Amino acid sequence: MSSPSLILFFEKLKHEFPVGFFTTEPSDLEVYGRDWTKVHQPNPSAVCFPSSTDEVSRLLRLCSDHLIAVVPSGGRTGLAGGAVAANGEVVVSLTKMRTIGSLDQLALTLRVEAGVVTEAVHEFCSPMGLTWPIDFASKGSSTVGGNIATNAGGVKVIRYGLTRNWVLGLTVVLMSGEVLRLNGSLEKNNTGVDLRQLFIGTEGVFGIITECILKLSPLPGGSEVFLFALNGLPSVFRLFEAVRKTGFLVNAFE
Ligand SMILES: Cc1cc2nc3c(=O)[nH]c(=O)nc-3n(C[C@H](O)[C@H](O)[C@H](O)COP(=O)(O)OP(=O)(O)OC[C@H]3O[C@@H](n4cnc5c(N)ncnc54)[C@H](O)[C@@H]3O)c2cc1C
């Protein structure tokens, strides 16, 4: 905490960003330094709360200049320790980046900031008969950025596939502070290398996702819930095979 570079880093953090931009309160470090795995001891240097892509960019550039590692933080519902900061990193929490932008009814797309909670997307789209079909028990806390960074599956994966299939455009910030805007809202784009895919499922290793254009799907019509008590995995496979032969569409399973 006391190296000259770190002292300078905190001086710049204080002077170049708005009041309330970061915290070093022990209770905040404890909360934002861990995820739901809970087995790791959190030990970040600070937690920052940028409210725009520009602030993320300036922050990452500053961290790079001072050789400070960062941990992107969404809803911290991950169960693999990805959002844990145990070694003096700076946590970059996107909780102030929760704007839900325009829904394009023609293209079926929705523009959101990466800190938006997954369930908030569902609630926003549902009155228009639409959904973003990424769904699991942590949806009330997880964020769109975290869903994309983990390429989350969820209970509807068998019908809709992974999160990767439901992301059209991304804005990402590299550690250098450079901002990349990838693909926009174009569905049919087969030109060149699809750099979006580098940032989907790679848990922030290559950069921080700040804005996303999500692809939406019509809400399914009526559905039925069946509960089966099964004896082990082979029975699960037989059940799936039988259900698929009936022509039922399996919407979700747990
Ligand atoms: C009850 C429960 C049920 C769950 N069910 C499922 C399930 O069915 N399927 C499934 O796949 N997962 C499931 N999960 C795991 C978890 O909810 C998902 O992985 C979710 O997508 C994580 O989102 P988050 O915002 O909480 O991310 P976090 O936990 O905050 O972060 C996860 C990783 O992504 C990185 N990250 C976060 N935000 C960004 C960003 N903006 N840019 C770059 N990197 C970022 C973090 O550094 C970390 O490495 C479940 C978890 C719980 C607690």
The ligand as an ORCA input file, in Angstrom:
! r2SCAN-3c Opt
* xyz 0 1
  C     -27.823    -19.911     -7.705
  C     -26.899    -19.769     -8.899
  C     -27.244    -20.390    -10.086
  C     -26.397    -20.294    -11.195
  N     -26.776    -20.935    -12.337
  C     -25.963    -20.848    -13.427
  C     -26.327    -21.536    -14.646
  O     -27.343    -22.214    -14.725
  N     -25.492    -21.413    -15.714
  C     -24.353    -20.646    -15.646
  O     -23.647    -20.553    -16.663
  N     -24.000    -20.016    -14.508
  C     -24.753    -20.094    -13.403
  N     -24.370    -19.469    -12.252
  C     -23.110    -18.726    -12.193
  C     -23.243    -17.188    -12.398
  O     -24.482    -16.699    -11.957
  C     -23.075    -16.841    -13.851
  O     -21.788    -17.221    -14.271
  C     -23.278    -15.353    -14.184
  O     -23.266    -15.231    -15.593
  C     -22.205    -14.447    -13.575
  O     -22.606    -13.088    -13.732
  P     -22.102    -11.979    -12.700
  O     -22.532    -10.636    -13.208
  O     -22.509    -12.317    -11.323
  O     -20.522    -12.108    -12.892
  P     -19.371    -12.067    -11.778
  O     -19.500    -13.228    -10.852
  O     -19.314    -10.709    -11.171
  O     -18.094    -12.260    -12.704
  C     -17.868    -13.490    -13.378
  C     -16.580    -13.356    -14.202
  O     -16.753    -12.415    -15.259
  C     -15.872    -11.286    -15.117
  N     -16.655    -10.095    -15.460
  C     -17.769     -9.625    -14.830
  N     -18.253     -8.539    -15.454
  C     -17.414     -8.317    -16.508
  C     -17.379     -7.336    -17.538
  N     -18.288     -6.344    -17.620
  N     -16.383     -7.401    -18.439
  C     -15.450     -8.380    -18.392
  N     -15.424     -9.340    -17.445
  C     -16.402     -9.312    -16.516
  C     -15.409    -11.321    -13.661
  O     -14.126    -10.756    -13.497
  C     -15.399    -12.831    -13.397
  O     -14.235    -13.414    -13.906
  C     -25.183    -19.559    -11.116
  C     -24.841    -18.930     -9.914
  C     -25.684    -19.037     -8.815
  C     -25.266    -18.350     -7.549
*
